Amino acid sequence: MKPIGADERRWKARFRAPRILSMQVAAGAPTRGLVTSNVSGTFQLHAWDVPGGRLRALTRRPTGIGAGVLAPDGRFVYYHDDADGNEIGHFVRIPFEGGAPVSITPDLPPYPTFGLAVSHSGNRLGFITASGGSYHLHVMEVDAVGTFGPPQRIHSCGRLLVGPVFSHDGAIAVVAVSAGAGSFQFGLVALDTATGRTIAELADADSRLGAVAFAPLSGDARLLAWSNRTGVSRPLIWDVVRGTRSDIALDRLEGEIYPADWSAEGTQVLLVQFVRAIQRLHVYDVTKGTSTPLNHPGGTYGHAYFGLDGTIHVLWEDSRHPPQVIALDAATGMPARTLLPGADVAPCRPWRSVTFASTDGQQIQGWLATPDGAGPFSTILHLHGGPEFAMTEVFGPASQAWLDHGFAFLSINYRGSTTFGRAFLEQIWGNVGRLEVEDMVAARGWLIKEGIVDPARVFATGWSYGGYLTLQALGTTPDLWAGGMAGIAVADWTIAHEDTTDTLRGVRAARFGGTPEEQPERYAASSPITYAQHVKAPVLIIQGRNDTRTPPRSVEAYEAKMKALGKAIEVHWFDAGHGSMVVDQAIEHHELMLRFAGRVIGASSRE
């Protein structure tokens, strides 16, 4: 490992380089956009002058903000205003020109939620809350001058709700509804927003459906959605009023394919294909029933949508280039122009896709990068959060900092990750943590076999669910790791269930197949605190005091037990929620990990 001070300016500069986290353009005012960027040193919402490429800060929250919603007419920006990152608060609205935020739900108590939806015409807002074991869909009317009415609770049920997605005029709202209180399979329910009456339902037995977007035309009831009933996720079009369903036949394409957007005329659909975590965009012609692949560069394409000028706008990045907004030619996929450039950074090491067999033969994909020089190297095994997420090729200042210091870096898409098929996703349900750790063990074994790693210097690390897996692996496979660095982790799932928000309790219960009262053995078997006595490697945990997703009490209990057992553990607390939006704080956290790894390696070298 290179000294911590080596190239310090270089790796910290990558963290400080302005990055774009999300972007959108107003459907009815395409010169106005909304961008989440850390250009100020903290991720904040920015008004985006699309033709001029200029950003103007709209928020100045001390703990930052990760996302907002731009009204279709471009006049207002909405976001969830919480208390110091705890994700419990109110949706507020500010003018695009700037101004003080105004709560749109002043008469509701503070609430957690999954997000806010706006109809294409801008006349309906919708969001989901949870309380007392039930989920509730709230809908609000917005008139032509922007005056909003009170939220109306139009639907409640004891099953998990996700959504809504509105029709163009807001008359219909579609939500995804779980098959049961302990189920992660979803059907779709279309509701009349004026009365709450159920208009139609769509379900596939023992499968999951998801809603994406209604056609952007007045009176058009076609919903773009997807289903994984074939074993892989594939797009479909459901006419909610007529009751017809058309599955988009893409039999010659492998992998999972998700719909992303409608063209303005409702005649084309933008599709995103995933094959072993590598993306490819396609354009599907609804009238002809044909699909055209786009010949675009590699990397990750997020927030993809049809522009109004024959282009497709995307947020693009790869392992060597920070995120930038570019326009692709909709016919060829080739870059046409840059709308918002990415920052210039020091040269980065490339990631490459690798595949290896897990302990039971299951193929696991990962992203590998190695530093200059010859191995074997000290190595970072990185676990993404989620678990319902897929690591694609992205720009990662943290990964490049490890590489700068002489570490190899491998990030794996363990079982439970999305885009690898239904069976791959569902294998962990009811058995959280076991197969994922097996995949970690297999990754370590593959790295050793390939001569990449020093077996005595493999560190596990991750944030959120990745932090949980780090702790779980240290306790269940204690002889394999030099150390573990866990960020915003869960150490006891029962405590986490008790302390989390009402919205997330249903999500956790679905993954476990029941609550802690219904499945106590599952929660205990999946909790790192159960295996604390077996831990041999030093542990570093970085945890937010205001985190409601991975609440602090489970880590406090884990720390107390580890110290009582005489184990080597360090816990660093920070005053924010589920992760940090502040660049200097992110640098501080990574420096803590670099120094921790350096101490561990130094201690092992002296033995």
C-alpha positions as CSV (number, residue, x, y, z in Angstrom):
1,M,0.0,0.0,0.0
2,K,1.3,3.4,-0.9
3,P,1.6,6.0,1.9
4,I,-1.7,7.7,2.7
5,G,-0.3,11.1,1.9
6,A,0.8,10.0,-1.6
7,D,-1.1,11.7,-4.4
8,E,-3.5,13.2,-1.8
9,R,-4.3,16.2,-3.9
10,R,-5.1,13.9,-6.8
11,W,-7.6,11.6,-5.2
12,K,-9.3,14.4,-3.2
13,A,-9.7,16.4,-6.4
14,R,-11.8,13.7,-7.9
15,F,-14.2,13.8,-5.0
16,R,-14.3,17.6,-5.3
17,A,-14.9,17.6,-9.0
18,P,-18.4,18.8,-9.8
19,R,-20.7,15.8,-10.4
20,I,-24.3,15.5,-11.7
21,L,-26.4,13.1,-9.7
22,S,-29.7,13.5,-11.6
23,M,-31.3,15.6,-14.3
24,Q,-34.6,16.2,-15.9
25,V,-36.2,18.6,-18.4
26,A,-39.7,20.0,-18.2
27,A,-41.9,18.2,-20.7
28,G,-43.8,21.4,-21.6
29,A,-40.9,23.8,-21.3
30,P,-37.8,22.1,-22.7
31,T,-35.6,25.1,-22.1
32,R,-36.0,24.5,-18.3
33,G,-34.3,21.6,-16.5
34,L,-33.5,20.5,-13.0
35,V,-30.1,19.1,-12.0
36,T,-28.8,17.7,-8.7
37,S,-25.1,18.7,-8.5
38,N,-22.3,19.1,-5.9
39,V,-20.8,22.1,-7.7
40,S,-21.1,24.0,-4.4
41,G,-19.4,21.3,-2.4
42,T,-22.7,19.8,-1.3
43,F,-25.3,18.1,-3.6
44,Q,-28.1,20.6,-4.1
45,L,-30.9,21.2,-6.6
46,H,-30.1,23.6,-9.4
47,A,-32.3,25.2,-12.1
48,W,-30.8,24.4,-15.5
49,D,-30.9,26.8,-18.4
50,V,-30.9,24.0,-21.0
51,P,-29.9,26.1,-24.1
52,G,-27.3,28.0,-22.3
53,G,-25.9,25.1,-20.2
54,R,-26.0,27.2,-17.0
55,L,-26.9,26.0,-13.5
56,R,-28.3,28.2,-10.7
57,A,-28.6,26.9,-7.1
58,L,-32.2,26.5,-5.8
59,T,-31.4,24.9,-2.4
60,R,-28.8,25.4,0.2
61,R,-29.6,22.6,2.7
62,P,-26.6,22.0,5.1
63,T,-27.0,18.2,4.7
64,G,-27.7,18.5,0.9
65,I,-30.5,16.9,-1.1
66,G,-30.5,14.0,-3.6
67,A,-33.5,14.5,-5.8
68,G,-36.3,16.8,-6.8
69,V,-39.2,16.9,-9.3
70,L,-39.7,19.6,-11.9
71,A,-43.2,20.5,-12.9
72,P,-44.1,19.8,-16.5
73,D,-44.6,23.5,-17.2
74,G,-41.2,24.3,-15.6
75,R,-42.7,26.8,-13.2
76,F,-42.1,24.9,-9.9
77,V,-39.7,22.5,-8.3
78,Y,-40.8,20.0,-5.6
79,Y,-38.7,18.1,-3.1
80,H,-39.0,16.3,0.2
81,D,-37.8,18.6,3.0
82,D,-36.7,16.5,6.0
83,A,-34.9,17.1,9.3
84,D,-31.1,16.7,8.9
85,G,-31.4,13.8,6.5
86,N,-33.8,11.7,8.4
87,E,-36.1,11.4,5.4
88,I,-39.2,12.3,7.5
89,G,-40.7,15.6,6.5
90,H,-43.0,17.4,4.0
91,F,-43.0,17.9,0.3
92,V,-42.3,21.5,-0.5
93,R,-42.4,23.7,-3.6
94,I,-40.2,26.5,-4.8
95,P,-40.5,28.6,-8.0
96,F,-38.0,27.8,-10.7
97,E,-36.8,31.4,-10.4
98,G,-35.9,30.7,-6.7
99,G,-37.5,31.5,-3.4
100,A,-38.5,30.2,0.0
101,P,-39.8,26.6,0.1
102,V,-43.6,26.3,0.9
103,S,-45.0,23.1,2.2
104,I,-47.7,21.6,0.0
105,T,-49.0,19.4,2.9
106,P,-49.0,21.7,5.9
107,D,-51.8,19.9,7.7
108,L,-50.2,16.4,7.6
109,P,-47.7,15.3,10.3
110,P,-44.2,14.8,8.9
111,Y,-44.0,11.6,6.8
112,P,-41.5,9.4,5.0
113,T,-42.3,8.5,1.4
114,F,-41.0,6.9,-1.7
115,G,-41.2,10.0,-3.9
116,L,-43.6,12.4,-5.7
117,A,-45.3,11.9,-9.0
118,V,-46.7,14.6,-11.3
119,S,-49.1,14.1,-14.2
120,H,-47.9,15.1,-17.6
121,S,-50.3,18.0,-17.7
122,G,-49.2,19.1,-14.3
123,N,-52.7,19.0,-12.8
124,R,-52.2,16.1,-10.3
125,L,-49.6,15.3,-7.7
126,G,-49.4,12.0,-5.9
127,F,-47.3,10.3,-3.2
128,I,-47.5,7.3,-0.8
129,T,-47.2,7.3,2.9
130,A,-47.5,4.5,5.5
131,S,-48.9,4.3,9.0
132,G,-50.4,1.7,11.3
133,G,-49.4,-1.2,9.0
134,S,-51.1,0.3,6.0
135,Y,-50.0,2.2,2.9
136,H,-51.9,5.2,1.6
137,L,-52.0,6.9,-1.8
138,H,-52.5,10.7,-1.6
139,V,-53.5,12.8,-4.6
140,M,-53.6,16.6,-4.9
141,E,-55.2,18.8,-7.5
142,V,-53.2,21.7,-9.0
143,D,-55.0,24.4,-11.0
144,A,-53.9,26.4,-14.0
145,V,-52.2,29.1,-12.0
146,G,-50.4,26.6,-9.7
147,T,-52.7,26.7,-6.7
148,F,-52.8,23.2,-5.0
149,G,-55.6,21.7,-3.1
150,P,-55.3,19.5,0.0
151,P,-54.1,16.0,-0.3
152,Q,-56.9,13.4,-0.7
153,R,-56.3,9.9,0.5
154,I,-57.9,7.9,-2.3
155,H,-56.5,4.4,-1.6
156,S,-55.3,2.5,1.4
157,C,-54.3,-1.1,1.9
158,G,-52.3,-3.4,4.2
159,R,-50.0,-4.4,1.3
160,L,-46.9,-2.6,0.0
161,L,-47.7,0.2,-2.5
162,V,-45.3,1.7,-5.0
163,G,-46.0,4.7,-7.3
164,P,-48.1,6.3,-8.5
165,V,-47.9,6.8,-12.2
166,F,-50.5,9.3,-13.7
167,S,-52.2,9.4,-17.0
168,H,-51.6,12.5,-19.1
169,D,-54.6,14.4,-17.6
170,G,-54.2,12.9,-14.1
171,A,-57.6,11.1,-14.2
172,I,-56.0,7.7,-13.7
173,A,-53.3,6.7,-11.2
174,V,-51.6,3.3,-11.4
175,V,-49.8,1.8,-8.3
176,A,-47.9,-1.4,-7.9
177,V,-49.4,-3.5,-5.1
178,S,-47.7,-6.4,-3.5
179,A,-49.5,-9.8,-3.6
180,G,-49.5,-9.9,0.2
181,A,-48.1,-8.3,3.3
182,G,-45.0,-10.5,3.2
183,S,-44.6,-10.7,-0.6
184,F,-42.2,-9.0,-3.0
185,Q,-44.4,-9.9,-6.1
186,F,-46.4,-7.0,-7.4
187,G,-49.5,-6.5,-9.6
188,L,-50.8,-3.2,-11.0
189,V,-54.0,-1.4,-10.0
190,A,-55.4,1.5,-11.9
191,L,-57.5,4.0,-9.8
192,D,-59.8,6.8,-10.7
193,T,-58.2,9.8,-9.0
194,A,-61.5,11.6,-8.4
195,T,-63.2,8.8,-6.6
196,G,-60.5,6.2,-5.7
197,R,-62.5,3.6,-7.6
198,T,-60.6,0.7,-9.1
199,I,-60.7,0.9,-12.9
200,A,-58.6,-2.2,-13.8
201,E,-56.0,-4.6,-12.4
202,L,-53.1,-6.5,-14.1
203,A,-51.3,-9.4,-12.5
204,D,-49.0,-12.2,-13.5
205,A,-49.0,-15.2,-11.1
206,D,-46.0,-15.3,-8.8
207,S,-44.3,-12.5,-10.8
208,R,-43.5,-8.8,-10.5
209,L,-44.9,-6.0,-12.6
210,G,-43.8,-2.4,-12.6
211,A,-45.4,0.8,-14.1
212,V,-43.2,3.3,-15.9
213,A,-45.2,6.0,-17.8
214,F,-48.5,6.6,-19.6
215,A,-48.4,7.8,-23.2
216,P,-47.9,11.6,-23.2
217,L,-51.1,12.3,-25.1
218,S,-54.5,13.5,-23.8
219,G,-57.0,10.7,-23.6
220,D,-54.4,8.0,-24.2
221,A,-54.7,5.2,-21.6
222,R,-51.7,3.2,-22.7
223,L,-49.3,2.5,-19.9
224,L,-45.7,1.5,-20.4
225,A,-44.9,-1.2,-17.9
226,W,-42.8,-4.4,-17.5
227,S,-43.2,-7.9,-16.1
228,N,-40.7,-10.7,-15.2
229,R,-43.1,-13.6,-15.7
230,T,-40.8,-15.1,-18.4
231,G,-37.9,-15.2,-16.0
232,V,-36.4,-11.9,-17.2
233,S,-38.0,-8.4,-17.1
234,R,-39.5,-7.4,-20.4
235,P,-41.6,-4.4,-21.5
236,L,-45.3,-4.4,-22.1
237,I,-48.1,-1.9,-23.0
238,W,-51.3,-2.0,-21.0
239,D,-54.3,-0.1,-22.2
240,V,-55.9,0.6,-18.8
241,V,-59.3,1.6,-20.2
242,R,-59.7,-1.0,-23.0
243,G,-58.2,-3.7,-20.9
244,T,-55.8,-4.9,-23.5
245,R,-52.2,-5.9,-23.0
246,S,-49.4,-6.1,-25.5
247,D,-46.1,-7.8,-24.5
248,I,-43.2,-6.4,-26.6
249,A,-41.7,-9.4,-28.2
250,L,-37.9,-9.2,-28.0
251,D,-37.1,-12.9,-28.1
252,R,-33.8,-12.5,-30.0
253,L,-32.4,-10.2,-27.3
254,E,-30.8,-11.6,-24.2
255,G,-30.8,-10.2,-20.7
256,E,-33.3,-8.0,-19.0
257,I,-35.0,-5.1,-20.9
258,Y,-36.8,-2.2,-19.2
259,P,-38.9,0.6,-20.8
260,A,-37.7,4.1,-20.2
261,D,-39.8,6.6,-22.1
262,W,-42.4,7.3,-24.8
263,S,-41.7,9.5,-27.8
264,A,-43.8,12.7,-27.9
265,E,-46.1,11.2,-30.5
266,G,-46.6,8.0,-28.6
267,T,-45.3,5.9,-31.5
268,Q,-41.9,4.9,-30.1
269,V,-40.5,3.5,-26.9
270,L,-37.0,3.9,-25.5
271,L,-35.7,0.6,-24.1
272,V,-32.7,-0.2,-21.8
273,Q,-31.2,-3.6,-22.1
274,F,-28.9,-5.1,-19.5
275,V,-26.6,-8.0,-20.3
276,R,-24.2,-8.8,-17.4
277,A,-24.5,-5.2,-16.1
278,I,-23.6,-3.7,-19.5
279,Q,-26.3,-1.4,-21.0
280,R,-27.6,-1.0,-24.5
281,L,-30.3,1.4,-25.6
282,H,-32.9,0.4,-28.2
283,V,-35.8,2.2,-29.9
284,Y,-39.0,0.2,-30.4
285,D,-41.5,1.3,-33.0
286,V,-44.9,0.6,-31.6
287,T,-46.7,0.7,-35.0
288,K,-44.3,-1.6,-36.8
289,G,-43.4,-3.8,-33.9
290,T,-39.7,-3.6,-34.6
291,S,-36.7,-2.8,-32.4
292,T,-33.6,-0.9,-33.4
293,P,-30.4,-1.1,-31.3
294,L,-28.4,2.1,-30.8
295,N,-24.7,2.1,-31.5
296,H,-23.6,4.2,-28.6
297,P,-20.3,4.1,-26.6
298,G,-20.0,1.9,-23.4
299,G,-20.6,3.2,-19.9
300,T,-23.8,3.9,-17.9
301,Y,-26.8,5.7,-19.3
302,G,-29.2,7.1,-16.7
303,H,-32.3,9.3,-16.8
304,A,-32.7,8.6,-20.5
305,Y,-35.6,10.2,-22.4
306,F,-36.6,11.4,-25.8
307,G,-35.7,15.0,-26.7
308,L,-37.9,17.1,-29.0
309,D,-35.2,17.4,-31.6
310,G,-34.6,13.9,-32.8
311,T,-32.2,13.1,-30.0
312,I,-32.2,11.1,-26.8
313,H,-30.9,12.9,-23.7
314,V,-29.0,10.8,-21.2
315,L,-26.8,11.2,-18.1
316,W,-23.7,9.3,-19.2
317,E,-20.6,8.2,-17.3
318,D,-18.0,5.5,-17.3
319,S,-15.1,4.5,-14.9
320,R,-12.8,7.2,-16.3
321,H,-15.3,10.1,-17.0
322,P,-17.6,11.9,-14.5
323,P,-21.3,12.1,-15.3
324,Q,-22.2,14.5,-18.2
325,V,-25.5,15.1,-20.0
326,I,-25.3,14.3,-23.7
327,A,-27.7,14.1,-26.6
328,L,-27.5,10.9,-28.7
329,D,-28.8,10.7,-32.3
330,A,-32.1,8.8,-31.9
331,A,-31.5,6.9,-35.1
332,T,-27.9,5.8,-34.6
333,G,-27.1,6.3,-30.9
334,M,-23.9,8.2,-31.6
335,P,-23.2,11.3,-29.5
336,A,-24.6,14.4,-31.2
337,R,-23.7,17.1,-28.6
338,T,-22.9,17.7,-25.0
339,L,-25.6,19.5,-23.0
340,L,-23.8,19.7,-19.7
341,P,-20.1,18.7,-19.7
342,G,-18.4,16.5,-17.0
343,A,-15.6,17.8,-14.9
344,D,-11.9,17.3,-15.9
345,V,-10.2,14.9,-13.5
346,A,-6.9,13.2,-13.1
347,P,-6.5,10.1,-15.3
348,C,-8.4,7.1,-13.9
349,R,-7.8,3.4,-14.1
350,P,-10.5,1.6,-16.3
351,W,-12.9,-1.0,-14.9
352,R,-13.4,-4.2,-16.9
353,S,-16.3,-6.7,-16.6
354,V,-15.4,-10.1,-15.2
355,T,-17.5,-13.2,-14.5
356,F,-16.8,-16.1,-12.1
357,A,-18.6,-19.1,-10.6
358,S,-20.0,-18.9,-7.1
359,T,-19.8,-21.8,-4.6
360,D,-22.8,-23.5,-6.2
361,G,-21.9,-22.7,-9.8
362,Q,-24.0,-19.6,-10.1
363,Q,-22.3,-17.1,-12.5
364,I,-21.5,-13.8,-10.8
365,Q,-20.5,-10.6,-12.6
366,G,-18.2,-7.9,-11.3
367,W,-16.2,-4.9,-12.2
368,L,-12.4,-5.2,-11.7
369,A,-9.7,-2.5,-11.8
370,T,-6.0,-3.0,-10.9
371,P,-3.4,-0.4,-10.1
372,D,-0.1,0.2,-11.8
373,G,2.6,-2.5,-11.3
374,A,2.5,-6.2,-10.8
375,G,0.4,-8.1,-8.3
376,P,-0.5,-9.7,-6.1
377,F,-2.2,-6.6,-4.6
378,S,-3.9,-5.7,-1.4
379,T,-7.6,-5.7,-2.5
380,I,-10.9,-4.1,-1.9
381,L,-14.0,-6.3,-2.4
382,H,-16.8,-3.8,-2.8
383,L,-20.5,-4.6,-2.2
384,H,-23.1,-2.2,-3.6
385,G,-26.2,-1.0,-1.7
386,G,-29.7,-2.2,-2.3
387,P,-29.8,-5.1,-2.6
388,E,-32.2,-4.3,-5.5
389,F,-29.6,-2.5,-7.5
390,A,-27.0,-3.3,-10.2
391,M,-23.5,-1.9,-10.3
392,T,-22.8,-0.8,-13.8
393,E,-19.6,0.9,-15.1
394,V,-19.6,4.3,-13.3
395,F,-17.2,7.0,-12.2
396,G,-16.2,6.3,-8.7
397,P,-13.8,8.6,-6.8
398,A,-13.6,6.1,-4.0
399,S,-12.6,3.2,-6.2
400,Q,-10.0,5.4,-7.9
401,A,-8.6,6.5,-4.5
402,W,-8.0,2.8,-3.6
403,L,-6.3,2.3,-6.9
404,D,-4.1,5.3,-6.4
405,H,-2.9,3.7,-3.2
406,G,-2.0,0.4,-4.8
407,F,-5.1,-1.6,-4.1
408,A,-7.0,-3.7,-6.6
409,F,-10.7,-3.1,-6.6
410,L,-13.5,-5.5,-7.4
411,S,-17.2,-4.6,-7.1
412,I,-19.6,-7.6,-7.5
413,N,-23.2,-7.9,-8.4
414,Y,-24.1,-10.5,-5.8
415,R,-27.3,-12.5,-5.8
416,G,-30.3,-10.3,-5.1
417,S,-29.0,-7.7,-7.6
418,T,-31.4,-6.5,-10.3
419,T,-31.0,-7.0,-14.1
420,F,-29.7,-10.6,-13.9
421,G,-33.1,-12.3,-14.1
422,R,-35.9,-13.2,-11.8
423,A,-34.3,-16.3,-10.2
424,F,-31.1,-14.4,-9.4
425,L,-33.1,-11.6,-7.8
426,E,-35.4,-13.9,-5.7
427,Q,-32.8,-16.4,-4.4
428,I,-32.1,-14.3,-1.3
429,W,-35.8,-13.7,-0.3
430,G,-36.4,-15.3,3.1
431,N,-32.7,-16.1,3.4
432,V,-31.0,-12.7,3.6
433,G,-27.2,-12.6,3.7
434,R,-26.3,-16.2,3.1
435,L,-26.0,-16.5,-0.7
436,E,-24.6,-13.0,-1.0
437,V,-21.7,-13.9,1.4
438,E,-21.1,-17.1,-0.6
439,D,-20.7,-14.9,-3.7
440,M,-18.2,-12.7,-1.8
441,V,-16.2,-15.9,-0.8
442,A,-16.2,-17.0,-4.4
443,A,-15.0,-13.5,-5.6
444,R,-12.1,-13.7,-3.1
445,G,-11.3,-17.2,-4.3
446,W,-11.3,-16.2,-8.0
447,L,-9.1,-13.2,-7.3
448,I,-6.6,-15.5,-5.6
449,K,-6.7,-18.1,-8.4
450,E,-6.1,-15.3,-10.9
451,G,-3.0,-14.2,-9.0
452,I,-4.5,-10.7,-8.5
453,V,-4.6,-10.5,-4.7
454,D,-2.6,-11.1,-1.6
455,P,-4.9,-13.6,0.3
456,A,-3.9,-12.0,3.6
457,R,-4.9,-8.5,2.5
458,V,-8.5,-8.7,1.2
459,F,-10.8,-6.1,2.7
460,A,-14.6,-6.1,2.4
461,T,-16.4,-2.8,2.2
462,G,-19.7,-1.3,1.2
463,W,-22.4,1.2,2.2
464,S,-26.0,0.5,3.2
465,Y,-26.8,-3.1,2.2
466,G,-23.2,-3.4,1.2
467,G,-22.2,-2.3,4.7
468,Y,-24.5,-5.0,6.1
469,L,-22.9,-7.7,3.9
470,T,-19.5,-6.6,5.1
471,L,-20.4,-7.2,8.7
472,Q,-22.2,-10.4,7.9
473,A,-19.2,-11.8,6.0
474,L,-16.8,-10.9,8.9
475,G,-18.9,-12.9,11.3
476,T,-19.9,-15.9,9.1
477,T,-16.6,-16.4,7.2
478,P,-14.1,-14.8,9.7
479,D,-10.9,-16.4,8.5
480,L,-11.0,-14.8,5.0
481,W,-10.8,-11.0,5.6
482,A,-8.0,-8.7,6.6
483,G,-10.6,-6.2,7.8
484,G,-14.1,-4.8,7.1
485,M,-15.2,-1.2,6.5
486,A,-19.0,-0.8,6.7
487,G,-20.9,2.4,6.0
488,I,-24.5,3.1,7.1
489,A,-24.9,-0.6,7.9
490,V,-27.5,-2.8,9.6
491,A,-26.1,-5.0,12.3
492,D,-29.4,-6.3,13.8
493,W,-32.4,-6.6,11.5
494,T,-34.9,-6.9,14.4
495,I,-33.7,-3.6,15.9
496,A,-33.6,-2.0,12.4
497,H,-37.2,-3.2,11.8
498,E,-38.3,-1.6,15.1
499,D,-36.6,1.7,14.5
500,T,-37.1,2.3,10.7
501,T,-40.0,4.2,9.1
502,D,-43.4,2.7,8.4
503,T,-42.8,2.8,4.7
504,L,-39.6,0.6,4.9
505,R,-41.1,-1.9,7.4
506,G,-43.2,-3.3,4.7
507,V,-40.2,-3.5,2.3
508,R,-38.1,-5.4,4.9
509,A,-41.0,-7.7,5.8
510,A,-41.5,-8.6,2.2
511,R,-37.8,-9.4,1.8
512,F,-37.8,-11.6,4.9
513,G,-41.2,-13.2,4.2
514,G,-42.7,-11.7,7.4
515,T,-42.0,-9.5,10.4
516,P,-39.5,-10.3,13.2
517,E,-42.4,-11.6,15.3
518,E,-43.5,-13.9,12.4
519,Q,-39.9,-15.0,11.3
520,P,-37.6,-14.5,14.3
521,E,-35.2,-17.2,13.2
522,R,-34.7,-15.6,9.8
523,Y,-34.0,-12.2,11.3
524,A,-31.5,-13.7,13.8
525,A,-29.7,-15.8,11.2
526,S,-29.3,-12.8,8.9
527,S,-28.0,-10.4,11.6
528,P,-24.3,-9.7,12.0
529,I,-24.7,-9.3,15.7
530,T,-25.5,-13.0,16.0
531,Y,-22.0,-13.8,14.8
532,A,-20.1,-11.1,16.7
533,Q,-18.2,-13.7,18.8
534,H,-16.7,-15.2,15.6
535,V,-15.3,-12.0,14.2
536,K,-11.5,-12.0,13.9
537,A,-10.7,-9.1,11.6
538,P,-10.7,-5.4,12.7
539,V,-13.9,-3.5,11.9
540,L,-14.6,0.1,11.0
541,I,-18.2,1.4,10.8
542,I,-19.2,4.8,9.6
543,Q,-22.8,5.6,10.6
544,G,-25.2,8.5,10.4
545,R,-26.9,9.6,13.6
546,N,-30.1,10.7,11.7
547,D,-30.4,7.6,9.5
548,T,-33.9,6.0,9.5
549,R,-33.1,3.4,6.8
550,T,-30.3,1.9,8.8
551,P,-31.0,3.3,12.2
552,P,-28.1,3.9,14.6
553,R,-29.4,1.6,17.5
554,S,-28.5,-1.6,15.7
555,V,-24.9,-0.4,15.3
556,E,-24.8,0.8,18.9
557,A,-25.8,-2.7,20.0
558,Y,-23.3,-4.3,17.7
559,E,-20.5,-2.1,18.9
560,A,-21.3,-2.8,22.6
561,K,-21.3,-6.5,22.0
562,M,-18.1,-6.4,20.0
563,K,-16.3,-4.4,22.7
564,A,-17.6,-6.7,25.5
565,L,-16.1,-9.6,23.5
566,G,-12.8,-7.8,23.2
567,K,-13.0,-7.4,19.4
568,A,-11.3,-4.7,17.4
569,I,-14.0,-2.2,16.4
570,E,-14.0,1.5,15.5
571,V,-17.3,3.4,15.0
572,H,-17.3,6.9,13.5
573,W,-20.6,8.8,13.8
574,F,-21.6,11.7,11.6
575,D,-24.6,14.1,11.8
576,A,-26.7,13.2,8.7
577,G,-28.9,10.5,7.4
578,H,-28.4,7.7,5.0
579,G,-25.0,8.8,3.6
580,S,-23.4,12.1,3.1
581,M,-24.2,14.7,0.4
582,V,-21.3,16.9,1.6
583,V,-18.1,16.5,-0.4
584,D,-15.7,17.3,2.4
585,Q,-17.5,14.8,4.6
586,A,-17.2,12.1,1.9
587,I,-13.5,12.8,1.7
588,E,-13.2,12.5,5.5
589,H,-15.0,9.2,5.4
590,H,-12.8,7.8,2.7
591,E,-9.6,9.0,4.5
592,L,-10.8,7.2,7.6
593,M,-11.0,4.0,5.5
594,L,-7.6,4.5,3.9
595,R,-6.0,5.0,7.3
596,F,-7.8,2.1,8.8
597,A,-6.6,-0.2,6.0
598,G,-3.1,1.2,6.3
599,R,-3.0,0.4,10.0
600,V,-4.3,-3.1,9.5
601,I,-1.7,-3.8,6.8
602,G,1.0,-2.3,8.9
603,A,0.1,-4.4,11.9
604,S,0.1,-7.6,9.8
605,S,3.5,-6.7,8.3
606,R,5.0,-6.5,11.8
607,E,3.6,-9.9,12.9
